[in-house]
């Protein structure tokens, strides 16, 4: 019987995708990019947006679609700024409290 480890039999996944036992262990993660393969789940939503705002996003997309993606990126950037501000505020508040 072929094994990929001391007592582990070869599986169908090993045959199809290769055994991870052959892959070198990664010791240096300094060039790793956090969230590179992160894909948030999407939810269908009905949202009323001012017509001029939609028109602006559509113009910015150059009439090639993608305006909803641009709107989502803008909302995400605003959300992250708010989260950072909130985190900085709570950190500063804790620093002011007497120990």
TORKE-390822 format. One record per residue: residue number from 1; x, y, z negated of N, C-alpha, C, O in turn. Coordinates in steps of 0.05 Angstrom, whole numbers, plus 5000, padded with zeros to 4 digits. Each point is the difference from the previous one (the first is absolute). Layout:
N
 pos n.east n.north n.up ca.east ca.north ca.up c.east c.north c.up o.east o.north o.up
 NUM      X       Y    Z       X        Y     Z      X       Y    Z      X       Y    Z
...
***
This chain:
99
 pos n.east n.north n.up ca.east ca.north ca.up c.east c.north c.up o.east o.north o.up
   1   5017    4976 5000    4983     5024  5000   5018    5025 5000   5019    5001 4984
   2   4975    5019 5034    5015     5024  5001   4990    5019 4978   4976    5002 4995
   3   5042    5011 4992    4993     5019  4979   5012    5027 5005   5021    5002 5013
   4   4967    5019 4976    5011     5027  5002   5011    5009 4974   5013    5021 4999
   5   4984    4964 4981    5010     5007  4974   5007    4974 4986   4999    4979 5013
   6   5009    5021 4962    5008     4976  4986   4979    4978 5002   5007    4977 5006
   7   4968    5029 4988    4979     4980  5000   4976    5009 5016   4978    4989 4996
   8   5025    5030 5021    4976     5011  5014   4999    4990 5029   5019    5003 5015
   9   4959    4983 4992    4998     4990  5028   4996    5023 5020   4990    5022 4992
  10   5017    4974 5032    4997     5019  5022   4970    5003 5005   4986    4980 5003
  11   5004    5044 4999    4972     5006  5004   4995    5008 5029   5019    5006 5015
  12   4956    4995 4993    4992     5010  5027   5009    5029 5003   5009    5007 5022
  13   4989    5009 4958    5009     5028  5001   5030    5002 5005   5009    5017 5015
  14   5006    4965 4973    5029     4999  5004   5006    4994 5030   5018    5012 5011
  15   4967    4970 5000    5004     4992  5028   4992    5023 5019   5014    5005 5020
  16   4964    5009 4974    4990     5021  5017   5016    5026 4997   5007    5013 5020
  17   4999    4994 4956    5012     5027  4995   5029    4999 4990   5012    5020 4997
  18   4998    4956 4999    5027     4998  4989   5000    4999 4970   4981    5010 4987
  19   5038    4978 5002    5002     4997  4971   5013    5025 4988   5020    5010 5011
  20   4968    5000 4968    5012     5023  4986   5026    4992 4986   5015    5017 4991
  21   4990    4957 5006    5024     4991  4987   5024    5007 5017   5023    5002 4989
  22   4974    5001 5037    5021     5007  5018   5006    5030 5000   5022    5009 5009
  23   4960    5007 4981    5003     5029  5000   5018    5009 4977   4998    4989 4978
  24   5021    5029 5027    5017     5009  4979   4985    5017 4980   4981    5014 5007
  25   5027    4984 4968    4987     5016  4979   5008    5029 5003   5023    5007 5004
  26   4957    5011 4995    5006     5029  5003   5008    5011 4973   4985    4998 4981
  27   5039    5013 5018    5010     5011  4975   5000    5030 5000   4999    5013 4979
  28   5003    4999 5044    5001     5029  5003   4974    5011 5012   4995    4996 5023
  29   4989    5017 4960    4975     5012  5009   5001    5030 5004   4980    5013 5001
  30   5045    4998 5000    5003     5029  5001   4988    5013 5025   4992    5023 5000
  31   5006    4962 5022    4988     5011  5025   4971    4992 5003   4988    5006 5021
  32   5000    4982 4959    4972     4992  5002   4982    5024 5000   5007    5021 4988
  33   4971    4977 5026    4981     5022  5001   4974    4991 4986   4987    4981 5009
  34   5006    5033 4969    4977     4993  4985   4974    5006 5016   4998    5021 5012
  35   4985    4960 4989    4974     5003  5013   5001    4999 5031   4981    5007 5013
  36   5041    4984 4998    5003     4999  5029   4978    4984 5013   4990    5007 5022
  37   5002    4971 4967    4980     4982  5012   4973    5003 4986   4982    4984 5004
  38   5015    5036 4979    4975     5005  4986   4979    5009 5019   5004    5020 5015
  39   4974    4967 4985    4977     5008  5017   4975    5001 4982   4989    4980 4992
  40   5003    5045 5000    4977     5002  4983   4975    4989 5014   4997    5003 5024
  41   4985    4987 4960    4975     4991  5012   4983    5024 5008   5001    5021 4986
  42   4984    4977 5034    4983     5022  5010   4972    4994 4992   4991    4977 5000
  43   4994    5044 4995    4971     4997  4994   4985    5018 5019   5006    5024 5004
  44   4973    4965 5008    4983     5016  5017   4984    5020 4983   4989    4992 4980
  45   5011    5033 5029    4988     5021  4984   4986    5020 5018   5010    5007 5021
  46   4966    5001 4971    4987     5022  5014   5006    5025 4985   4995    5002 4975
  47   5016    5017 5039    5010     5024  4987   4992    5024 5017   5004    5000 5024
  48   4985    5020 4964    4993     5024  5014   5023    5020 4998   5008    5008 4978
  49   5003    4999 5046    5023     5018  5001   4992    5024 5018   4986    4996 5020
  50   5023    5027 4973    4994     5024  5016   5009    4996 5028   5022    4989 5006
  51   4961    5020 5013    5006     4996  5028   5027    5012 5009   5014    4988 5016
  52   4992    5036 4974    5025     5012  5008   5024    4985 4990   5021    5000 5013
  53   4977    4986 4964    5021     4984  4990   5005    4976 5018   5023    4994 5007
  54   4955    4993 5001    5003     4977  5018   5012    5009 5026   5017    4986 5011
  55   4973    5036 5000    5010     5010  5026   5030    5006 4998   5015    4993 5018
  56   4994    5018 4959    5029     5006  4997   5016    4974 5000   5021    4999 5013
  57   4970    4981 4972    5015     4975  4999   5000    4987 5027   5020    4988 5008
  58   4958    5013 5007    4999     4989  5027   5020    5014 5019   5013    4987 5016
  59   4987    5040 4982    5020     5015  5016   5028    4993 4993   5017    4996 5018
  60   4989    5001 4956    5027     4993  4991   5008    4972 5011   5023    4996 5005
  61   4957    4986 4997    5006     4974  5010   5003    5000 5031   5007    4979 5011
  62   4988    5043 5002    5005     5003  5029   4979    4985 5016   5005    4993 5023
  63   4971    5003 4966    4979     4987  5015   5006    4970 5005   4986    4988 5016
  64   5034    5001 4971    5007     4972  5004   4991    4983 4977   5010    4977 4997
  65   4971    5032 4988    4990     4984  4977   5020    5003 4977   5019    5016 5002
  66   4977    4970 4977    5018     5001  4977   4994    5023 4981   5015    5004 4981
  67   4963    5011 5024    4995     5022  4982   4992    4990 4973   5005    5013 4980
  68   4982    4964 5018    4992     4989  4974   5025    4992 4984   5001    5003 4976
  69   5018    4986 5038    5026     4993  4987   5013    5025 4990   5011    5000 4977
  70   4989    5021 5038    5012     5026  4991   4985    5010 4976   5013    5011 4982
  71   4961    4987 5018    4984     5009  4977   5007    4983 4975   5003    5011 4978
  72   5000    4963 5026    5007     4983  4978   5028    5007 4989   5003    5001 4975
  73   5016    5004 5043    5027     5007  4991   4999    5026 4984   5014    5002 4979
  74   4971    5017 5030    4997     5026  4986   4988    4996 4972   5010    5011 4981
  75   4969    4973 5017    4988     4994  4975   5019    4985 4981   5001    5006 4976
  76   5014    4975 5035    5019     4985  4984   5022    5018 4989   5008    4998 4976
  77   5002    5020 5041    5021     5019  4991   4990    5017 4977   5014    5005 4981
  78   4961    5005 5022    4988     5016  4978   4996    4984 4975   5005    5010 4978
  79   4987    4965 5025    4996     4982  4977   5027    4996 4985   5002    5002 4976
  80   5019    4992 5040    5027     4995  4988   5011    5025 4986   5012    4998 4979
  81   4983    5026 5033    5009     5025  4987   4985    5003 4973   5013    5007 4980
  82   4961    4988 5020    4985     5002  4975   5009    4980 4979   5002    5007 4977
  83   5005    4968 5032    5010     4980  4981   5027    5009 4988   5004    4997 4976
  84   5013    5014 5041    5026     5009  4990   4997    5022 4981   5014    5001 4979
  85   4969    5018 5028    4995     5023  4982   4989    4990 4973   5008    5010 4979
  86   4973    4972 5022    4988     4989  4976   5022    4985 4983   5000    5003 4975
  87   5017    4982 5038    5021     4986  4986   5020    5020 4988   5009    4996 4977
  88   4998    5024 5037    5019     5020  4990   4987    5015 4976   5014    5006 4980
  89   4961    5000 5022    4986     5013  4978   4999    4983 4975   5005    5010 4978
  90   4989    4964 5025    4999     4983  4976   5028    4995 4989   5003    4997 4975
  91   5017    5003 5042    5028     4997  4990   5008    5024 4984   5012    4998 4979
  92   4982    5026 5032    5007     5025  4986   4985    5003 4974   5010    5009 4980
  93   4965    4982 5020    4983     5001  4976   5012    4982 4978   5001    5008 4976
  94   5008    4968 5031    5012     4982  4981   5026    5011 4989   5007    4996 4977
  95   5008    5018 5040    5026     5011  4992   4996    5022 4979   5017    5004 4983
  96   4961    5010 5018    4994     5022  4982   4990    4990 4972   5002    5015 4980
  97   4988    4961 5020    4989     4989  4974   5023    4995 4981   5021    4990 5008
  98   4975    5017 4966    5021     4994  4980   5004    4970 4997   4980    4985 5000
  99   5044    5007 4996    5006     4971  4997   4994    4991 4972   5005    4976 4994
***
